[in-house]
Amino acid sequence: MPKTLKYSLIMFSAGCCYGLMVPLVRMIYALGFGPAEVMVTQYVFATAALALIVAVFSRRRVPAATVLKLMGVGVLAAGASFGYYRALELLPSVSAVTLMFQFVWMGVVVQAVRERAMPPVTTVVSVLVIMGGTLLATGLFDAMTSTNANTTVFSQLDPLGIMFGLLAAVFYASLIFASGRVATGLPAINRSLFTTLGSMVTAIALCPTYLSTPGLPAIVPLGVVLGVIGILLPMFLITTSSPHLPHGVATIMASSELPSGIVCAVLVMGDTVTLAIVVGVVVILAGIVLSQAIDLASLRKRTAE
């Protein structure tokens, strides 16, 4: 198997891990817990596991200032998680996943502001395509074109849920920007430990009464699985594959999060998906591919050599 294809499949698997989180979070909600309890359980387990891995394989002194910077990045990760989990609590899974995925075009805006330059025409067009696909994929198009204002689709689009979904995307876009610039010289495992530590502290601050939560033992097994699928496994897959792929190709492969999340929402959670939503997902993925056309052309040229 060619190396490029191998690492592309690894990155694709990382995206699928994030999609698998949807039914797990919903199952925890069904037990009567909320986003804050989910986050604390997930991050406490992930931090403990990463600390053990670092102690065994990567003992290295890290300056206190660097630790604090990485923990700051972890605050962004916690913000993305909280917004996403709240969106899953208030919206159909398909809508929450799609809103979270807006980090793609938001990242383009962040980069344009930082570089003080307009992005390429293909990137601008791709942003418009992604926004159009979002109108379809979130169910907004179905709601707007419905003759009955009280349809199920419309009633499920909680404005607060939409706000949290977009907030999650903002935090995630900021996380990607920051994580690519803070302590990049450290091994990935060390960076991940202190970033996750920052997320754990933030999660505990959001849920200070965690230890007194009624029925807490019931959440632990699912929280541990969520920590593996939502943090440890994708982190390993991403750090393994990303150094061997152009940024654009990595983004496209990681976009497997969107279809996998929607498939899980339909097959596991029984969410309703209309033709407009399916078309919207396809349009969003097409917009992502278009936005990375330059990297794809570069990869094709390099493969041919």
C-alpha beads as a LAMMPS data file, in Angstrom:
LAMMPS data file: protein, C-alpha beads

305 atoms
304 bonds

1 atom types
1 bond types

-500.0 500.0 xlo xhi
-500.0 500.0 ylo yhi
-500.0 500.0 zlo zhi

Masses

1 110.0

Atoms # bond

1 1 1 0.000 0.000 0.000
2 1 1 1.431 3.452 -0.946
3 1 1 2.458 5.491 2.106
4 1 1 0.221 8.425 1.163
5 1 1 -2.829 6.168 0.955
6 1 1 -1.873 4.462 4.221
7 1 1 -1.639 7.712 6.184
8 1 1 -4.756 9.091 4.487
9 1 1 -6.729 6.077 5.738
10 1 1 -5.300 6.580 9.239
11 1 1 -6.452 10.222 9.232
12 1 1 -9.836 9.118 7.872
13 1 1 -10.139 6.742 10.840
14 1 1 -9.387 9.604 13.235
15 1 1 -12.301 11.576 11.821
16 1 1 -14.572 8.556 12.192
17 1 1 -13.661 8.360 15.895
18 1 1 -15.140 11.806 16.452
19 1 1 -18.283 10.759 14.611
20 1 1 -18.692 7.737 16.903
21 1 1 -18.885 10.070 19.910
22 1 1 -22.437 11.093 18.998
23 1 1 -24.284 7.950 20.180
24 1 1 -22.070 7.661 23.269
25 1 1 -22.884 11.204 24.388
26 1 1 -26.581 10.587 23.732
27 1 1 -26.465 7.407 25.845
28 1 1 -24.958 9.354 28.753
29 1 1 -27.679 11.989 28.420
30 1 1 -30.287 9.214 28.547
31 1 1 -28.921 8.293 31.996
32 1 1 -29.789 11.769 33.225
33 1 1 -26.354 13.423 33.047
34 1 1 -25.424 16.661 31.291
35 1 1 -22.530 18.032 29.182
36 1 1 -20.409 19.056 32.185
37 1 1 -20.471 15.553 33.712
38 1 1 -19.577 14.069 30.317
39 1 1 -16.607 16.412 29.969
40 1 1 -15.197 15.859 33.461
41 1 1 -15.348 12.063 33.156
42 1 1 -13.820 12.121 29.696
43 1 1 -10.979 14.501 30.509
44 1 1 -10.106 13.021 33.926
45 1 1 -9.629 9.583 32.368
46 1 1 -7.734 10.942 29.345
47 1 1 -5.423 13.061 31.525
48 1 1 -4.641 10.117 33.824
49 1 1 -3.936 7.831 30.855
50 1 1 -1.705 10.414 29.146
51 1 1 0.185 11.067 32.388
52 1 1 0.928 7.353 32.672
53 1 1 2.084 7.146 29.053
54 1 1 4.352 10.188 29.460
55 1 1 5.809 8.813 32.714
56 1 1 6.737 5.575 30.950
57 1 1 7.786 6.725 27.483
58 1 1 8.498 10.452 27.374
59 1 1 9.877 11.928 30.586
60 1 1 10.941 15.435 29.742
61 1 1 11.191 18.679 31.662
62 1 1 8.806 21.318 30.380
63 1 1 9.105 24.974 31.504
64 1 1 6.209 26.237 33.625
65 1 1 5.462 28.998 31.114
66 1 1 5.090 26.419 28.339
67 1 1 2.836 24.265 30.516
68 1 1 0.555 27.249 31.131
69 1 1 0.403 28.058 27.412
70 1 1 -0.544 24.479 26.582
71 1 1 -3.162 24.466 29.320
72 1 1 -4.556 27.621 27.712
73 1 1 -4.914 25.670 24.474
74 1 1 -6.750 23.062 26.527
75 1 1 -9.274 25.708 27.583
76 1 1 -10.124 26.151 23.899
77 1 1 -10.554 22.379 23.537
78 1 1 -12.880 22.313 26.541
79 1 1 -14.877 25.200 25.078
80 1 1 -15.299 23.274 21.819
81 1 1 -16.390 20.155 23.714
82 1 1 -18.879 22.001 25.908
83 1 1 -20.458 23.848 22.986
84 1 1 -20.692 20.635 20.963
85 1 1 -22.157 18.598 23.809
86 1 1 -24.701 21.316 24.579
87 1 1 -25.676 21.398 20.894
88 1 1 -26.158 17.610 20.994
89 1 1 -28.370 18.118 24.038
90 1 1 -30.586 20.741 22.361
91 1 1 -30.567 19.784 18.660
92 1 1 -30.934 16.690 16.477
93 1 1 -27.549 14.979 16.177
94 1 1 -27.317 15.748 12.458
95 1 1 -27.718 19.488 13.048
96 1 1 -25.211 19.546 15.929
97 1 1 -22.547 17.684 13.922
98 1 1 -23.044 19.941 10.912
99 1 1 -22.801 23.147 12.946
100 1 1 -19.631 21.939 14.646
101 1 1 -18.175 21.301 11.216
102 1 1 -18.279 25.002 10.359
103 1 1 -14.788 25.215 11.877
104 1 1 -13.519 24.526 8.335
105 1 1 -14.509 27.898 6.884
106 1 1 -13.962 29.689 10.190
107 1 1 -10.355 28.535 10.048
108 1 1 -10.078 30.171 6.625
109 1 1 -11.304 33.457 8.094
110 1 1 -8.817 33.227 10.997
111 1 1 -5.960 32.626 8.564
112 1 1 -7.032 35.522 6.319
113 1 1 -7.184 37.919 9.296
114 1 1 -3.798 36.774 10.573
115 1 1 -2.121 37.133 7.182
116 1 1 -4.048 40.323 6.358
117 1 1 -4.707 39.040 2.876
118 1 1 -7.696 37.762 0.967
119 1 1 -7.701 33.978 0.522
120 1 1 -7.573 32.463 -2.998
121 1 1 -10.736 32.555 -5.121
122 1 1 -11.177 28.789 -4.773
123 1 1 -11.174 29.171 -0.990
124 1 1 -13.793 31.949 -1.059
125 1 1 -16.018 29.889 -3.355
126 1 1 -15.592 26.830 -1.122
127 1 1 -16.679 28.842 1.939
128 1 1 -19.862 29.892 0.130
129 1 1 -20.467 26.273 -0.918
130 1 1 -19.997 25.027 2.664
131 1 1 -22.404 27.664 4.007
132 1 1 -24.979 26.687 1.401
133 1 1 -24.558 23.020 2.311
134 1 1 -25.032 23.933 5.965
135 1 1 -28.412 25.488 5.195
136 1 1 -29.477 22.112 3.818
137 1 1 -27.684 19.769 6.241
138 1 1 -28.893 21.384 9.465
139 1 1 -32.531 21.090 8.397
140 1 1 -32.956 24.868 8.094
141 1 1 -33.916 24.543 4.419
142 1 1 -36.620 22.007 5.265
143 1 1 -37.945 24.287 7.998
144 1 1 -37.926 27.407 5.814
145 1 1 -39.705 25.723 2.909
146 1 1 -42.272 23.934 5.047
147 1 1 -45.874 25.162 4.841
148 1 1 -46.396 24.232 8.494
149 1 1 -44.467 26.399 10.954
150 1 1 -44.919 23.765 13.645
151 1 1 -43.270 20.928 11.752
152 1 1 -40.998 18.568 13.672
153 1 1 -37.916 19.817 11.815
154 1 1 -38.598 23.436 12.694
155 1 1 -39.487 22.785 16.316
156 1 1 -36.255 20.836 16.879
157 1 1 -34.015 23.733 15.744
158 1 1 -33.558 25.354 19.148
159 1 1 -31.909 28.793 18.657
160 1 1 -29.812 28.231 21.790
161 1 1 -28.628 24.896 20.375
162 1 1 -27.644 26.577 17.103
163 1 1 -25.697 29.195 19.081
164 1 1 -23.811 26.507 21.037
165 1 1 -23.078 24.549 17.829
166 1 1 -21.552 27.605 16.180
167 1 1 -19.707 28.497 19.400
168 1 1 -18.176 25.012 19.387
169 1 1 -16.996 25.595 15.831
170 1 1 -15.402 28.937 16.819
171 1 1 -13.554 27.310 19.717
172 1 1 -12.430 24.399 17.541
173 1 1 -11.134 26.681 14.785
174 1 1 -9.247 28.651 17.460
175 1 1 -7.911 25.393 18.907
176 1 1 -6.480 24.305 15.559
177 1 1 -4.887 27.714 15.070
178 1 1 -3.364 27.791 18.570
179 1 1 -2.227 24.173 18.698
180 1 1 -0.178 24.686 15.557
181 1 1 1.754 27.524 17.176
182 1 1 2.257 26.643 20.839
183 1 1 5.222 24.499 21.939
184 1 1 5.509 22.784 18.556
185 1 1 9.005 21.587 19.439
186 1 1 7.725 19.266 22.171
187 1 1 6.781 15.648 21.459
188 1 1 3.092 15.274 20.632
189 1 1 2.427 13.122 23.690
190 1 1 3.791 15.789 26.078
191 1 1 1.822 18.533 24.374
192 1 1 -1.328 16.419 24.513
193 1 1 -0.898 15.786 28.247
194 1 1 -0.752 19.460 29.255
195 1 1 -3.431 20.453 26.758
196 1 1 -5.762 17.798 28.158
197 1 1 -4.863 18.894 31.682
198 1 1 -6.067 22.401 30.824
199 1 1 -9.280 20.925 29.448
200 1 1 -9.788 18.868 32.608
201 1 1 -9.339 21.905 34.878
202 1 1 -11.843 23.845 32.760
203 1 1 -14.333 20.962 32.853
204 1 1 -14.079 20.704 36.642
205 1 1 -14.629 24.474 36.906
206 1 1 -17.820 24.041 34.859
207 1 1 -18.976 21.215 37.142
208 1 1 -17.599 21.822 40.674
209 1 1 -20.190 19.466 42.204
210 1 1 -19.126 16.534 39.993
211 1 1 -18.179 14.190 42.844
212 1 1 -21.560 14.671 44.498
213 1 1 -23.502 13.960 41.284
214 1 1 -26.241 11.378 42.005
215 1 1 -25.633 8.049 40.279
216 1 1 -22.103 9.027 39.254
217 1 1 -20.782 5.422 38.943
218 1 1 -23.180 4.838 36.032
219 1 1 -21.401 7.421 33.877
220 1 1 -17.862 6.172 34.447
221 1 1 -17.779 3.217 31.973
222 1 1 -19.236 5.281 29.113
223 1 1 -17.031 8.243 30.054
224 1 1 -13.928 6.049 29.871
225 1 1 -14.946 4.765 26.418
226 1 1 -15.619 8.340 25.352
227 1 1 -12.161 9.347 26.600
228 1 1 -10.571 6.641 24.459
229 1 1 -12.631 7.287 21.314
230 1 1 -12.857 11.067 21.676
231 1 1 -9.332 11.903 22.876
232 1 1 -6.714 9.143 23.093
233 1 1 -7.350 7.188 19.880
234 1 1 -7.870 10.136 17.495
235 1 1 -4.871 11.915 19.056
236 1 1 -2.686 8.889 18.303
237 1 1 -4.053 8.538 14.759
238 1 1 -3.675 12.243 13.987
239 1 1 -0.127 12.550 15.344
240 1 1 0.820 9.422 13.399
241 1 1 -0.556 10.536 10.045
242 1 1 -0.497 14.354 9.913
243 1 1 3.304 14.732 9.514
244 1 1 3.093 12.645 6.320
245 1 1 0.188 14.475 4.640
246 1 1 -0.298 17.962 3.181
247 1 1 -2.529 20.062 5.441
248 1 1 -5.335 20.137 2.877
249 1 1 -5.391 16.382 2.372
250 1 1 -5.400 15.854 6.139
251 1 1 -8.407 18.179 6.441
252 1 1 -10.292 16.286 3.748
253 1 1 -9.581 12.907 5.341
254 1 1 -10.573 14.188 8.804
255 1 1 -13.883 15.362 7.334
256 1 1 -15.032 11.748 7.725
257 1 1 -16.297 13.040 11.089
258 1 1 -19.317 14.585 9.358
259 1 1 -20.713 11.565 7.463
260 1 1 -19.770 9.117 10.233
261 1 1 -21.501 11.282 12.839
262 1 1 -24.635 11.482 10.718
263 1 1 -24.623 7.747 9.953
264 1 1 -24.377 7.028 13.691
265 1 1 -27.180 9.495 14.384
266 1 1 -29.434 7.711 11.903
267 1 1 -28.551 4.055 12.543
268 1 1 -27.965 4.171 16.298
269 1 1 -30.072 7.086 17.505
270 1 1 -32.859 6.872 14.938
271 1 1 -32.632 10.525 13.831
272 1 1 -34.625 11.460 10.730
273 1 1 -32.617 12.467 7.659
274 1 1 -34.286 14.075 4.667
275 1 1 -33.028 14.257 1.083
276 1 1 -32.097 17.912 1.624
277 1 1 -29.880 16.946 4.578
278 1 1 -28.104 14.246 2.546
279 1 1 -27.531 16.693 -0.311
280 1 1 -26.256 19.254 2.202
281 1 1 -23.652 16.841 3.575
282 1 1 -22.433 16.052 0.051
283 1 1 -22.243 19.780 -0.763
284 1 1 -20.225 20.482 2.419
285 1 1 -17.743 17.710 1.627
286 1 1 -17.440 19.015 -1.945
287 1 1 -16.727 22.482 -0.559
288 1 1 -13.957 21.085 1.656
289 1 1 -12.340 19.318 -1.291
290 1 1 -12.543 22.541 -3.319
291 1 1 -10.961 24.548 -0.516
292 1 1 -7.970 22.222 -0.549
293 1 1 -7.623 22.001 -4.343
294 1 1 -4.068 23.378 -4.272
295 1 1 -2.854 20.764 -1.795
296 1 1 -4.585 18.010 -3.746
297 1 1 -2.879 19.132 -6.962
298 1 1 0.450 19.213 -5.128
299 1 1 -0.092 15.685 -3.800
300 1 1 -1.024 14.377 -7.252
301 1 1 2.110 15.913 -8.760
302 1 1 4.297 14.492 -5.981
303 1 1 2.754 11.027 -6.340
304 1 1 3.373 11.053 -10.087
305 1 1 7.077 11.853 -9.685

Bonds

1 1 1 2
2 1 2 3
3 1 3 4
4 1 4 5
5 1 5 6
6 1 6 7
7 1 7 8
8 1 8 9
9 1 9 10
10 1 10 11
11 1 11 12
12 1 12 13
13 1 13 14
14 1 14 15
15 1 15 16
16 1 16 17
17 1 17 18
18 1 18 19
19 1 19 20
20 1 20 21
21 1 21 22
22 1 22 23
23 1 23 24
24 1 24 25
25 1 25 26
26 1 26 27
27 1 27 28
28 1 28 29
29 1 29 30
30 1 30 31
31 1 31 32
32 1 32 33
33 1 33 34
34 1 34 35
35 1 35 36
36 1 36 37
37 1 37 38
38 1 38 39
39 1 39 40
40 1 40 41
41 1 41 42
42 1 42 43
43 1 43 44
44 1 44 45
45 1 45 46
46 1 46 47
47 1 47 48
48 1 48 49
49 1 49 50
50 1 50 51
51 1 51 52
52 1 52 53
53 1 53 54
54 1 54 55
55 1 55 56
56 1 56 57
57 1 57 58
58 1 58 59
59 1 59 60
60 1 60 61
61 1 61 62
62 1 62 63
63 1 63 64
64 1 64 65
65 1 65 66
66 1 66 67
67 1 67 68
68 1 68 69
69 1 69 70
70 1 70 71
71 1 71 72
72 1 72 73
73 1 73 74
74 1 74 75
75 1 75 76
76 1 76 77
77 1 77 78
78 1 78 79
79 1 79 80
80 1 80 81
81 1 81 82
82 1 82 83
83 1 83 84
84 1 84 85
85 1 85 86
86 1 86 87
87 1 87 88
88 1 88 89
89 1 89 90
90 1 90 91
91 1 91 92
92 1 92 93
93 1 93 94
94 1 94 95
95 1 95 96
96 1 96 97
97 1 97 98
98 1 98 99
99 1 99 100
100 1 100 101
101 1 101 102
102 1 102 103
103 1 103 104
104 1 104 105
105 1 105 106
106 1 106 107
107 1 107 108
108 1 108 109
109 1 109 110
110 1 110 111
111 1 111 112
112 1 112 113
113 1 113 114
114 1 114 115
115 1 115 116
116 1 116 117
117 1 117 118
118 1 118 119
119 1 119 120
120 1 120 121
121 1 121 122
122 1 122 123
123 1 123 124
124 1 124 125
125 1 125 126
126 1 126 127
127 1 127 128
128 1 128 129
129 1 129 130
130 1 130 131
131 1 131 132
132 1 132 133
133 1 133 134
134 1 134 135
135 1 135 136
136 1 136 137
137 1 137 138
138 1 138 139
139 1 139 140
140 1 140 141
141 1 141 142
142 1 142 143
143 1 143 144
144 1 144 145
145 1 145 146
146 1 146 147
147 1 147 148
148 1 148 149
149 1 149 150
150 1 150 151
151 1 151 152
152 1 152 153
153 1 153 154
154 1 154 155
155 1 155 156
156 1 156 157
157 1 157 158
158 1 158 159
159 1 159 160
160 1 160 161
161 1 161 162
162 1 162 163
163 1 163 164
164 1 164 165
165 1 165 166
166 1 166 167
167 1 167 168
168 1 168 169
169 1 169 170
170 1 170 171
171 1 171 172
172 1 172 173
173 1 173 174
174 1 174 175
175 1 175 176
176 1 176 177
177 1 177 178
178 1 178 179
179 1 179 180
180 1 180 181
181 1 181 182
182 1 182 183
183 1 183 184
184 1 184 185
185 1 185 186
186 1 186 187
187 1 187 188
188 1 188 189
189 1 189 190
190 1 190 191
191 1 191 192
192 1 192 193
193 1 193 194
194 1 194 195
195 1 195 196
196 1 196 197
197 1 197 198
198 1 198 199
199 1 199 200
200 1 200 201
201 1 201 202
202 1 202 203
203 1 203 204
204 1 204 205
205 1 205 206
206 1 206 207
207 1 207 208
208 1 208 209
209 1 209 210
210 1 210 211
211 1 211 212
212 1 212 213
213 1 213 214
214 1 214 215
215 1 215 216
216 1 216 217
217 1 217 218
218 1 218 219
219 1 219 220
220 1 220 221
221 1 221 222
222 1 222 223
223 1 223 224
224 1 224 225
225 1 225 226
226 1 226 227
227 1 227 228
228 1 228 229
229 1 229 230
230 1 230 231
231 1 231 232
232 1 232 233
233 1 233 234
234 1 234 235
235 1 235 236
236 1 236 237
237 1 237 238
238 1 238 239
239 1 239 240
240 1 240 241
241 1 241 242
242 1 242 243
243 1 243 244
244 1 244 245
245 1 245 246
246 1 246 247
247 1 247 248
248 1 248 249
249 1 249 250
250 1 250 251
251 1 251 252
252 1 252 253
253 1 253 254
254 1 254 255
255 1 255 256
256 1 256 257
257 1 257 258
258 1 258 259
259 1 259 260
260 1 260 261
261 1 261 262
262 1 262 263
263 1 263 264
264 1 264 265
265 1 265 266
266 1 266 267
267 1 267 268
268 1 268 269
269 1 269 270
270 1 270 271
271 1 271 272
272 1 272 273
273 1 273 274
274 1 274 275
275 1 275 276
276 1 276 277
277 1 277 278
278 1 278 279
279 1 279 280
280 1 280 281
281 1 281 282
282 1 282 283
283 1 283 284
284 1 284 285
285 1 285 286
286 1 286 287
287 1 287 288
288 1 288 289
289 1 289 290
290 1 290 291
291 1 291 292
292 1 292 293
293 1 293 294
294 1 294 295
295 1 295 296
296 1 296 297
297 1 297 298
298 1 298 299
299 1 299 300
300 1 300 301
301 1 301 302
302 1 302 303
303 1 303 304
304 1 304 305
